[in-house]
Amino acid sequence: MRVLITGGAGFTGSHAVRRYLAGGNRVRVLDNQKGAFFDELVRGGAEIQLGSVADRGAVRRAMEGVELVQHIAATFREINVPKAVYESVNVDGTRIVAEEALRAGARRVVYCSTEGVHGHVAHPPGDESAPIAPADYYQQTKWEGELAFREVVQQGLDGVILRPTGIYGPGDPARFLMLFRMVKRGHFFIVGDGRACYHPLYIDNLCDAFELAAERPEARGETFLVADDRYLSWNELVPMVAGALGVEVKIHYLPLAPVWLAAALCEAACWPFGWTPPLFRRRAEMFSHMRAFDVSKARRVLGYRPKVPLEEGLRRTCAWYRQHGYL
């Protein structure tokens, strides 16, 4: 099978590429940068085309002969850029991928959105019908990307939307690496009381969901939240990370309001210089937003079963960080 994976040179996309290559498929990657996994993926047999999903010509070339599309490319964690950058990739790029897939006759497109479209879940656990309440540029444009994708589905595209929760695993260069490094120091600072929930998703479990969403006929036109079996509070997660590291950690609590204000001022001060702020509002809000979800629909319709439990996922992630010199 010929598979196109957009954003395939990044953390999430590279795992999907490896999975499809291991299954004997021909995999083409469209990514706007080489990324840390570029050489490995080429050696593994992936065909990599450099280009943006916002470039219709590049997408059209990448789509030639493709049967299945996993659309993972997104602008994410870019702090000092205008919203237009997010809109170009996450909204316009998604529409272009969907339209070109329909034009090329791809049998199915799976769009990787985010649980962030739901924002703070006031009545956890939330499901796919929970209120849409994006809290930042990224989440807002991913929701707008969903709307654009659905427009093309209504025109005849066979499409499925996945909303993953907090993805982590070997190769994650950002969120969980920061978490492991902070815990390793022996002191971890939580903004708020630590009772807000976080819902992890191990990368292998997400790749299972990608494959199921691509193959199940009954998934056509549907939207699914995808997560691990359990969500847990920060007060529970931090000690589990410490256990994976084999260290003791002391948790310290900071009040939300002054930290949020300091983050806003920090962003404002860095913006004119194009600097990435050391503290930003999204990081502060991470500890206060409730992220807890019910994945019953994915279980029922896709047959999704998260195989890697949190303890094992943390152990594998920790081992990868140490092996590659990140810890």
PyMOL commands that set and color helices and strands:
alter all, ss='L'
color gray80, all
select helices_A, chain A and resi 11-22+38-44+56-62+83-104+115-118+137-154+175-184+203-215+217-219+234-245+256-273+281-286+296-302+310-323
alter helices_A, ss='H'
color red, helices_A
select strands_A, chain A and resi 2-6+26-31+47-50+68-71+108-112+159-164+166-168+187-191+197-198+200-202+223-226+232-233+250-254
alter strands_A, ss='S'
color yellow, strands_A
deselect
rebuild
show_as cartoon
